[in-house]
């Protein structure tokens, strides 16, 4: 295994502690990732109570199945975010299908479009939160504060070329939000909404 492929030490240790059944490890994990899990679930479901339920489900799953995380496959944060997405999308599909059945209207295609939009939005949020701070701060200034690259460069104390580079890279990362399919999506489901 190449050195760069070695998972972070904290992730390996946490997985081992969870596998041993250390309740304190679950508490640490919750403290570290609960806001990420709740935020992603809320973004997909648009409902505070449903997001609370998904947050509980995610941490119960982690506690009951600690060996389902393999540190060699990537960071613990990514695994938890993927688990959150999968559970939230499953919940959204179930609740939307039930609502469509009650209303007697709507189509499966309409449901899948809703799920896809929620998935892309949640993935974009996750990508932004996972970005290195320099990229995130440049994007936040450009998007939320409506600053151009020159103003962003001045605000951050960097060159204009560096500001353009950070914005371009940040936008490239964000563009990948459309590149993956929601868990459980039918084949050929990817692409722009």
ABEGO torsion letter per residue (X at the ends): XBAAABBBAAAAAAAAAAAAGBAAAAAAAAAAAAAAAAAAAAAAAGBAAAAAAAAAAAAAAAAABAAABBAAAEBAAAAAAAAAAAAAAAAAAAAAAAAAAAAGBEBAAAAAAAAAAAAAAAAAAAAAAABBAAAAAAAAAAAAAGBBAAAAAAAAGBBAAAAAAAAAAAAAAAAAAAABBBBGBBBGABEBX
